[in-house]
Amino acid sequence: MKKVIILLAAAVCSLASMATDYTGKLTVSVNGVVTPMEATIQVTEVDGKINFDLNNFCLQSEDGVIGVGNINLHGLEGETTCGYTNIKYNDNVSITEGNLEGVDFWMGPILGAVPVVMNCDYNEAAMSVNIDIDMMSTLEQVIKVNFVGTAPAQGGITGDVNGDGAVDVSDVNSVINIMLGN
């Protein structure tokens, strides 16, 4: 009987904390100069709250990669409508040091409190994120981050947003509908 209770408790705990990795295109605009790159954002739902993690955030420059760090927004409230969850954040955040191999310096930790405005829509298949960071007063920069990505499909087919077992134009339409809130 004890084994059954322990197994049941373990199953409930595993359901209480489920993480999903969304992989896709991250576009960073600093004062209008745009840099695209690949990125992964992780969303974890824990006890009814949402944790949003963009780890190892970097910028590209003429001189190479500039390490910014980890943007971790935890304990967020989400509102689910029409098959997607919307989370918003509008406050200061401390960017922590990343751990990406080959990046020796992370500038995020020395910035102090960074004003972040984020709007994110996601479901089990796709995610769209907009982040605005207004650093005009300290760095004379306005940073805009946009991300569109997908989660691994249930069948293991990456990019199968609508779950039909194929990666095709209908998946693109599904991502557009998610972004538009349809």
C-alpha positions as CSV (number, residue, x, y, z in Angstrom):
1,M,0.0,0.0,0.0
2,K,2.9,2.4,0.8
3,K,4.4,1.7,-2.6
4,V,1.1,2.6,-4.3
5,I,0.8,5.9,-2.4
6,I,4.5,6.8,-3.1
7,L,4.0,6.1,-6.8
8,L,0.9,8.1,-6.9
9,A,2.6,11.0,-5.1
10,A,5.5,10.8,-7.6
11,A,3.1,10.9,-10.5
12,V,1.3,13.9,-9.2
13,C,4.5,15.8,-8.6
14,S,5.7,15.1,-12.1
15,L,2.5,16.5,-13.5
16,A,2.7,19.6,-11.3
17,S,5.9,20.7,-13.0
18,M,6.0,20.1,-16.8
19,A,8.5,22.0,-18.9
20,T,8.3,22.6,-22.7
21,D,11.2,23.8,-24.8
22,Y,10.3,26.0,-27.8
23,T,12.9,26.3,-30.5
24,G,12.9,28.9,-33.2
25,K,14.0,32.2,-34.6
26,L,14.9,35.0,-32.2
27,T,15.3,38.4,-33.8
28,V,17.0,41.2,-31.8
29,S,16.8,44.8,-32.8
30,V,19.1,47.3,-31.0
31,N,18.3,50.8,-32.1
32,G,17.0,49.5,-35.4
33,V,19.9,47.2,-36.2
34,V,18.4,43.7,-36.6
35,T,20.2,40.4,-35.8
36,P,18.4,37.0,-36.3
37,M,19.5,33.9,-34.4
38,E,18.3,30.5,-33.3
39,A,17.2,30.2,-29.6
40,T,15.3,28.0,-27.2
41,I,12.8,29.3,-24.6
42,Q,11.5,27.1,-21.9
43,V,8.1,27.4,-20.2
44,T,7.5,25.4,-17.0
45,E,4.1,25.4,-15.3
46,V,4.5,24.8,-11.5
47,D,1.6,24.8,-9.1
48,G,-0.6,27.0,-11.4
49,K,2.2,29.5,-12.0
50,I,4.3,29.9,-15.1
51,N,8.1,30.2,-15.4
52,F,9.6,31.7,-18.5
53,D,13.3,31.1,-19.2
54,L,15.4,32.6,-22.0
55,N,18.8,31.3,-21.1
56,N,22.2,32.2,-22.7
57,F,20.7,35.3,-24.5
58,C,23.4,36.7,-26.8
59,L,23.7,39.5,-29.3
60,Q,25.7,39.3,-32.5
61,S,28.1,42.1,-33.4
62,E,30.8,42.7,-36.0
63,D,33.3,41.5,-33.4
64,G,31.4,38.2,-32.6
65,V,29.0,37.1,-29.9
66,I,28.2,39.4,-27.0
67,G,26.9,37.4,-24.0
68,V,24.0,39.1,-22.3
69,G,22.8,36.3,-19.9
70,N,19.6,34.6,-18.7
71,I,16.2,36.3,-18.6
72,N,14.2,34.3,-16.1
73,L,10.7,35.4,-15.3
74,H,9.1,33.2,-12.7
75,G,5.7,32.9,-10.9
76,L,3.8,34.5,-13.7
77,E,0.0,34.4,-14.1
78,G,-1.4,33.1,-17.4
79,E,-4.7,33.6,-19.1
80,T,-5.9,30.8,-21.4
81,T,-8.3,31.6,-24.2
82,C,-8.9,30.1,-27.7
83,G,-6.3,27.3,-27.2
84,Y,-3.3,29.4,-26.2
85,T,-2.0,30.9,-22.9
86,N,-1.0,34.6,-22.7
87,I,1.5,35.7,-20.1
88,K,2.6,39.3,-19.6
89,Y,5.4,40.9,-17.6
90,N,6.1,44.6,-17.1
91,D,8.8,45.1,-14.4
92,N,12.5,45.2,-13.8
93,V,14.5,42.0,-13.9
94,S,18.1,41.2,-13.0
95,I,19.7,39.3,-15.8
96,T,21.9,36.5,-14.6
97,E,25.1,35.1,-16.0
98,G,24.7,32.5,-18.7
99,N,26.7,29.3,-19.2
100,L,27.2,29.0,-23.0
101,E,30.5,27.5,-23.9
102,G,32.9,30.0,-25.6
103,V,31.3,33.1,-24.0
104,D,33.8,34.5,-21.4
105,F,31.9,37.6,-20.3
106,W,28.2,38.2,-19.6
107,M,27.2,41.8,-19.4
108,G,23.7,41.3,-18.0
109,P,24.7,40.9,-14.4
110,I,26.5,44.3,-14.4
111,L,23.4,46.1,-15.8
112,G,21.4,46.0,-12.5
113,A,17.6,46.2,-12.7
114,V,16.6,46.1,-16.4
115,P,13.1,47.3,-17.4
116,V,11.4,44.4,-19.3
117,V,8.0,44.4,-21.0
118,M,7.1,41.0,-22.3
119,N,4.0,39.6,-24.0
120,C,4.0,35.9,-24.8
121,D,1.4,33.6,-26.4
122,Y,1.9,29.8,-26.4
123,N,0.2,26.5,-26.4
124,E,1.6,22.9,-26.5
125,A,2.8,23.4,-30.1
126,A,4.0,26.9,-30.7
127,M,5.1,30.2,-29.1
128,S,5.3,33.9,-30.0
129,V,7.1,36.3,-27.8
130,N,7.7,40.1,-27.9
131,I,10.1,41.6,-25.4
132,D,10.9,45.4,-25.1
133,I,13.9,46.5,-23.1
134,D,14.2,50.3,-22.9
135,M,17.8,51.1,-21.9
136,M,17.9,54.7,-23.3
137,S,18.7,56.3,-19.9
138,T,21.7,54.1,-19.3
139,L,23.0,52.6,-22.6
140,E,21.1,54.8,-25.1
141,Q,19.6,51.7,-26.6
142,V,16.1,50.4,-27.2
143,I,16.2,46.6,-27.5
144,K,13.3,44.7,-29.1
145,V,13.3,40.9,-29.0
146,N,10.9,38.8,-31.1
147,F,10.7,35.0,-31.0
148,V,8.6,32.6,-32.9
149,G,9.1,28.9,-32.2
150,T,7.7,25.5,-32.0
151,A,7.7,22.7,-29.4
152,P,8.5,19.1,-30.4
153,A,5.4,17.4,-31.6
154,Q,3.9,14.4,-29.8
155,G,5.1,12.1,-32.4
156,G,8.6,13.5,-32.2
157,I,8.3,15.4,-35.5
158,T,9.7,18.9,-34.9
159,G,7.6,21.6,-36.5
160,D,4.3,19.7,-36.6
161,V,2.4,22.5,-34.9
162,N,-1.1,21.2,-35.7
163,G,-0.4,17.6,-34.9
164,D,-1.4,16.1,-38.2
165,G,1.8,14.1,-38.5
166,A,3.3,16.3,-41.3
167,V,5.4,19.4,-41.4
168,D,3.8,21.6,-44.1
169,V,2.1,24.9,-44.9
170,S,-0.8,24.1,-42.6
171,D,1.7,24.3,-39.7
172,V,2.7,27.8,-40.7
173,N,-1.0,28.7,-40.8
174,S,-1.4,27.3,-37.3
175,V,1.5,29.5,-36.0
176,I,0.0,32.6,-37.7
177,N,-3.3,31.8,-36.0
178,I,-1.6,31.5,-32.7
179,M,0.2,34.8,-33.1
180,L,-3.1,36.5,-34.1
181,G,-5.0,35.0,-31.3
182,N,-7.4,33.0,-33.5
